[in-house]
Amino acid sequence: MKHFIKLSDHKAIDIYELFEWTDEVCRGKHADALKGKSVVMFFPASGIRTRVTFEKGIYLLGGQPILFPAETLDKKEELKDVCGYLNNWADMVIVRHKDIHVVEQLAMYLTVPVINAMTDGNHPCEILADMYALSKIREDFTKDNYLYVGKDGNIGLSWKAASEIMGFSLEQCCGIGYEIDGLVTHRNIKDAIVGKDIVCTDSLPENVLSDFKDCQVTKEMMELANDGALLNPCPPFYRGEEVSDDVIDSEYFIGYEFKKHLLEVQQAVMLYCLIGS
């Protein structure tokens, strides 16, 4: 039994093991691995992609998802006591909550695996799924040069963690004051995108859009990247803000099909935590 809370808790060998679990899921193995097991999920109402893929993934593995709003964990009752009861009935807990400390407390007190489905500071399953999907379409995704366009937040920090684990090059394009410590930073997309193979973006709060006016990824800018470069915006993305309309409708956009692996990767994470070595 193990938890999956932060990418930085793992080494490259663990990531490749998760890829192997995903390959097995894609081949139809482990179809009844969660038969007779109950997975308690805490998700906010705004969750769409991560919740749908986790809930469907549990169903396809034969398990029973039990869903609560994320704010259920914010009530007066201490988490230690919540966990004391859940240990009687839950076989796994999946949490999407803004505060990583809530997730870590659950992992401390629960005797079953805890999976982080997103916090304000990281989004490990999303980035793991992106790396797996890239591994299927790139000769060696760790040899590509990556650019992250966005502010210091859960997506950027997770890409940084991934780059440190897997050893690929990652730089950032952002406005002043939104830098991620330890990354080479650019202020202008025209300069930042030269020499890059994979361009990743994150959506921006409306009140900071003006600070990123020189960072929008357009089709014209993608043409300055390396041959075969790909645009991988983290959903939800907003046309006309961090990405232009024309680049989403271009050959550079990896597409909605790219994200289909989120389902199998999250199933693999559950298997890895519950029955993996």
Secondary structure as GFF3:
##gff-version 3
##sequence-region A 1 277
A	DSSP	three_ten_helix	7	9	.	.	.	ID=ss1
A	DSSP	alpha_helix	12	26	.	.	.	ID=ss2
A	DSSP	beta_strand	38	43	.	.	.	ID=ss3
A	DSSP	alpha_helix	49	60	.	.	.	ID=ss4
A	DSSP	beta_strand	64	69	.	.	.	ID=ss5
A	DSSP	three_ten_helix	70	74	.	.	.	ID=ss6
A	DSSP	alpha_helix	79	89	.	.	.	ID=ss7
A	DSSP	beta_strand	92	96	.	.	.	ID=ss8
A	DSSP	alpha_helix	100	109	.	.	.	ID=ss9
A	DSSP	beta_strand	114	118	.	.	.	ID=ss10
A	DSSP	alpha_helix	124	135	.	.	.	ID=ss11
A	DSSP	three_ten_helix	141	143	.	.	.	ID=ss12
A	DSSP	beta_strand	145	149	.	.	.	ID=ss13
A	DSSP	alpha_helix	154	166	.	.	.	ID=ss14
A	DSSP	beta_strand	169	173	.	.	.	ID=ss15
A	DSSP	beta_strand	184	186	.	.	.	ID=ss16
A	DSSP	alpha_helix	189	192	.	.	.	ID=ss17
A	DSSP	beta_strand	198	201	.	.	.	ID=ss18
A	DSSP	three_ten_helix	206	212	.	.	.	ID=ss19
A	DSSP	alpha_helix	219	222	.	.	.	ID=ss20
A	DSSP	beta_strand	230	233	.	.	.	ID=ss21
A	DSSP	alpha_helix	245	248	.	.	.	ID=ss22
A	DSSP	three_ten_helix	256	260	.	.	.	ID=ss23
A	DSSP	alpha_helix	261	275	.	.	.	ID=ss24
###
